[in-house]
Amino acid sequence: MSYLQDYIKVNEPKMMEDLFSLIRIPSISAKPEHHDDMMACAQRWSQLLIEAGADEAIVMPSKGNPIVFGQKIVDPDAKTVLVYAHYDVMPAEPLELWKSNPFEPEIRDGHIWARGADDDKGQAFIQVKAFEYLVKNDLLKNNVKFIFEGEEEIGSPSLEAFCEEHKELLAADVILVSDTSMLGADMPSLTTGLRGLAYWEVEVTGPNRDLHSGHFGGAVANPINVLCGMLSQVVDENGKVTIPGFYDDVEEVPTAEREMIANIPFDESKYKASIGVKEVTGEAGYSTLERNSCRPAFDICGIWGGYTGEGAKTVLPSKAFSKVSCRLVANQDHHKISKQFVDYMHSIAPSTVEVKVTPMHGGQGYVCPISLPAYQAAEIGFEKAFGKKPLAVRRGGSIPIISTFEQVLGIKTVLMGFGLESDAIHSPNENFSLDIFRKGIEAVVVFHEEYARS
């Protein structure tokens, strides 16, 4: 066992105690009633950064939730790594599907079980503990800055303005993020691309009040029926999005990259079994791995209206609502796509109802060159910690602020994530492997050592 592994083993009880103190704070950015929890979590992070060895760690205001900034400058002439993470988490509902309290973390079967165990408190903690090891053992040869925000799960609406205002404070050579996933516990991978995102709420209004479905059904348009009919037109029988102009700027996947994707070890039977489906579906002519990483997609994220309580109520509702999103790929501009969707919804809306489409948030896609020295340092870190060279893969998720960093700060980002599909982020029973947590710390330590030398 190496000195680093021994250090992790000896200090793990304290690490878990500190991580759990963060997880117990229900920092749910989507719910206004958790406003005080956002500040409490930011303050706790600032305390932990100081304890880890930062020269300073302060809670700074933004237009929304507070932002934590910390730094340690070992040499003004040395390279600087800016570590980004988010301390907000998704709502935990449906609570009845959790096997334990989502905000009272438990260790079972070698995993931490809680909301935020992976996304992103657990992964952010990997970064901080690696930093702590380097500082305490006088091994840190590059400067490190930290920026932790509390609005990533709602699209980071305040962070771009914060970056614009504090460019000098955030100046760095590269940004390091642990908020992505690997192909498998025995299949380490580095994310080289992310999809962009556009998100809307659709509201359909029919009669001026809820009506008796017996007296009015068949004679008055039902907003739920209309909404379902409209949304069903957005994707055709071949899995293609039908919004006019939607594919105009889509970057076609190069043949060489499609061949690389085809060589990624992938068991479709296990994939289907892991999520409990009999068959996969999607855009015709593309594989599952291409569909969920290199191609755009449309999804209905939620739909509601009418009576949903216990028993029966024969009602023709006045309103129906839906939240929908598109995952976008390289070159697709989320502002342009947002307008195209709004126009399309109005164009297919029947005159029997009123339709309102409200854009909510969005972000651009991102690609990281594998020739980047920081990327290559991350490769070495993974190889030393996991015993094999990581695969370079694009992922289907979106972290809108990553493209903003490049546009505003002019800095590339290395996505050094350690999550797994089985970690169930955004779902009940989110969890994070302790074994991967330990290896993650090793990988990040090696990253800093290699990057400082590069």
N, C-alpha and C positions, 0 to 999 in steps of 0.2 A: 504494500500500500504506500502510495506517495505521500509526501508531507502535506500536499494540498488535500488529498482524500482524507487523511487523518484529521486535518484541521476541520473539514466539513463534518466529520463524524463526531468529533468532540463538541463542536459548537452547534450541532443541529437542534438540540432541545431549546436553546435560546433563540435560534432562528425561527423555529415553529411558534414559539411564544410571541415573538414580534410580528410575524406574518399573521397570526391569528388575531392580534390586536387590530390589524388593518381590516381583516375580513369581517370582523364583528360589527364594523361600522357600515350600515346599509346605505352606501353612497350611490343611490339610484338617481341618475341625472334626469331620467324621463319623468320623474314624479316631483312636483313642486314641494310637496310636504317633507321632502328629504333635504331641503335647503341647508339646514343646520348640520346635517350629516356630511355634506360636501365639505364644509369648512373644517369639521372635526377630522375628516380623513386627510385633508391637505396638511393640517397642522401635525398630525401624527407622522405623515411622511417626512415633513421637515425635521422632526425630532430624530427619526431613524437615519436620515442622511447625515446629520451631524454626528450621531453615534458611530456611523460607518466610517467617518473620517473626512467628510466634506469640510472645507474651510468656512463655508457659509451655506445656509439653506433657509430660504425665506418664502413666505406665502405672499404672492402678489395678486392684486386685483385684476380682473379682466371685465369685459362687458357682461360676462355670465359668471360661472363658477370660478373660484380662485385657482391660480396656477402656482405650482411649487417650482422654484428655481434653486438649484444648488450647484456648487462648483468646487473643484480643487485644482489649483494651478501649481504644478510642480516646477515648470520652467516656461516662461513667456515665449521662448523660442521653440518649444516642443509642439508636436502635433496635438490637436484638441479633438476629442470625441464628445459629441453631444448625445446623451442617452435620452430618448423619448419614451414615455409610457403614459398610460391613463389610469386614474384611480376610480373612475366611475364604473358602475356595473349595470347590467341589464336587470329589469324587474325579475323577481323569482317565480312569479305565477306561471303555471298553476301549482300552488303550494301543496295540494294533496298528492302530487306525484313525487314529491321529495321523500327519500327514505330517512332523512334527518333534517334538522333545522338548517335552512340555507345560510343563515348568518351566525350559526354556532358550529364552527368547523370541527370535523372529526377526522381521525386517521383510521382507515379500515383497509385491509387487504393491500397495504403498501401504497395507498393513495390518500390525498387530502380531499375531503368531500365538502364543498361549500360553494356559494356563489362568489365568483372572483378567484377561486383557487387556481385557475389557469388564466382567465381573461379579466383583468390583466395584472391582478395583484401578485399572483404567484410568479408569473414570468418577469414582472418588474423587479421582484425581490431577488431573482437570480442575478440580475444586473448589479443590484446594490451589494449583495453578498460577495460577488466576485471583486467588486471595487474595494470592499472592506478588507478582503484578504490581501490584495495588492498593497493597500495603504499600510496595513498593520505589519506587513513583512518587508516594507521598504522596497517594493518591487514595481511600483507605479512609475513609468517613465514618460507617460503622456498626460496631458491635462484632460480632465473629465468634467463635463457640465451635465446637469440633469434638468429636464423640463417635463413635469408631470401635470397633465391637464385633467379636468373633471367633466368633459363634455364629448368624449370620443363616441360614446354610444348614441349620441343624438346628432352626430355629424360635425362636431368641433366648430360650432358657429362663431366662437369668440377667439379662436386661436390665431387665425390669419391676421386679424388686426393687432393682436398682441405681438406677433412676429414682426409685423411692419414697424411697430413702435419700438421694439427692442432688438433690432438687427445686430447692433454692436455687442450687446450682452450675450446674444446667442451665437456669435461668430464661432465657427468650428471648421474642421477639415472634412468631417464625415458625421453622419447621424447613425446611431445604432439603435435598433428597435427589436424588442422581443414581444411580439404580439401576433405571431403567425404560427403555423403548424408544420410538422414534419409528415412525411409519407407514412412512417411507422416507427415504433420504438426501436426496431432493428434496421430501419431504413432511414437514416438521417438525411435531411434535405435542406437546402437553402432556397428561400423564395426569391425569385428574380423578377417577378411581375405580379401586379395586383389589378383586379378589375376596378373600374370606376363605378359610380352609383348615381342614380336619380330616383327621387322618392316623392310621392304625391298622396294627398287625400282627395277622394272623389265623393261628392255629396249629390244625391239625386232627390229632388223634391217633387212630389205629385200633388195630391189634394192638400187643402189648408189645415187638415186635422186627420187623425186616424179615423178610418171608416169601418163600418160593419161589412165584413167580406161577403155576407149573404146578400145584403141590399145593393152593394156596389161592385162586387167582384164580377169581372167580365165586361163591365161597362166603363170602368175607370182604370187608368194605367196604375199598376202596382210598382212603386219605385224599386222594390227589391228585385222583381222580375226584370225590370228594365235594366238595372245595374248589372245583374248577372248576364243578361244578353249582350250588353255593351262590352263587358270585360271578356266575354267568351270570343269576341271578334279580334282581340289584340294578338292572338297567336293562332296561326293556321294549322291545318292537318299535318304539315311537314315540320312543325316546330319553329317556323319562321315568324318573327314579329312583323305585323302588318302595318305599323305606323309609317306613313309616307316619308321617305328620306332617311329612315332609321339606319340603313346599312351604307349610306353614302360615304361615310368616312371610316368604316370598319377596316382595320388592317388585316388582310388575309394572312393566315398562319403560313409562313414559308414552308416549303416541302422539307427542308432540312430539319426544321423544328418539329414538324409533324412526325418525322421519323424518330427524332429523339424522344418525343412523348410516347410513341408506340413502343419504345424500348424500356420504358419505366415499368418495373415489376408491378403488375396490377391484376388482382384476382376479382373479376366482376361478380362471381358467385358470393364471395365473402363480403364484398361491398354491399350487395343487395341484402344479404343475411344480417349484416350489422345494423341496418336501418329498418329491417322488417318489411321489405317490399319484394314483390314477385318479379317485377320487370323494371328496367330503366326506360327512360324516354327522353326526348329532346330533339334538337335540330337534326334533320336528316343529313346524312353524309359525313357526320363527325362522331368520333368516339366519345365515351363518357368523360375521359380525362380532358379531351378538347372542349367538350360542352361546358364543363364546370371551371374552366380556366381561361381559355383563349377565345371563347365565343360569347356574345351578349345574350342576355336572357331577361324574360319578363315574369314577374311573380305577383300574385295577389297575397299580400301579407296578413290581411285581416278583412273581415266583412261582417256588417251587422245592421240591424234594423228590425222594426216590428216587435213582436212578443217572443221572449225567449225564457220566460219563467216556467215554473212548475205547472203542469196541467195544460189545458188548451184555452186559447182565446182567439176567436175567429175575427181577426183584424186585418184590414188592408191599410198598411202603414203610410204615414205621410212622408216619411223620409227613409232613405237607405244610405249607408256609408261604406267606404272601403279604403284601405291603405294599400298602395301598390308600389312596386319598385322595379327598376331595370338595373341589371348589372351590365356595365359597359366595358369595352375593350380599348386598346390603344388607338388614339386619334379621335375617338368619339368625345365630343364636348358635352358635358352634362347640362350646360345652360341651353344649348341648341336642342338636345334631346328633350329636355323638359318642356320647351315651347312646342315642339312637334307633338308631344303626347297631349298637351292641353288642347291644341288645335284639333287633333284627331278625335278626342272625346266629344268635343262640341260638334264636329262634323257628322258623327254617327248617332248623336242624341236625337230621339224622336221628339216631335213637337208637343207630345202629351206630358212631358216633364220638364223641369228646369235642372240643369247640370252645372255644378260648380267644381272646378278642379284647382286645388291649392298646392303648388310646389312647396315641399318641406325642406329638403336638403339634398346635397349631392356632392360629388367630387370626381376628379379625373383619375384615370388609371396611371400606373407607374411601372417602369422597367429599369432594372439595375444591371449595368454591364458587368459581366463576369471577369473582365480584365481589371476592374477596380482593385487597387492594393488592399483596401479594407475588406472587400469581398474575399480576396484570396487569404487574408489573415483569418477570416471567419471559417473558411474551408479547413484550414489547418487546425483551428480550434475544435471543430466538429470531429475531424479525423482522429485527433489525439484523445478526445473524450469518449467517442462512440466506437472507435476502432475501425472505421471505414470512411472513405471520402464521401461527403454528402452529394446527393444529386442536385442539379440545378433545375428548379421547376417553377412554373407560373402557378399562382393560386387564384381561386375564384372569388375570394373575399375582397372587401374594400376597406382601405384606411385612407379616407380622403385627404387627411392632413399631410400624407407623405408627398403627394404631388405639389401641395402648397409649399412645403419646405423647399422644394427644388425651385419653384417659381419665385418665392419671396426671399429666401435666404441664399439661394444659389448653391445648395449643398445636396449631394447625393446621399441616399440612405441605404444601409445594409440591413436586410430583414433577417435577423438571426433568431427565429422563433423555435420554441420547443414543445408546442402543443401537439395533441393527437386528436384525430376525429372522435375517438372514444371518450375524450374529455368532456363532451357534451356542453360546450360553451353555449350560452344563451338558452339552455334547456334545463329542465329539472335534473338534479343529481350531477351537476358539474363537478369535475374532479381533476386531480393532477398527480401524476406519478412521482413518488419520492425518489425513485431511481433516476428518472429524467431530471428532476430538480437538482440532484447532486451532480449529474453529468453536465447539466447546463452551466453550473457555476464553473466547473473545470474548463468548459469550452470558452466561456467569456474571459476567464483569466488568460488563457492561451491567446485569444484574440488580441487583448491589449498588449501582451508581450510581443507578439509577432508584428502588430501594426506599428508599435513604437520603433521596431527595428527596420521596417520596410522603407 
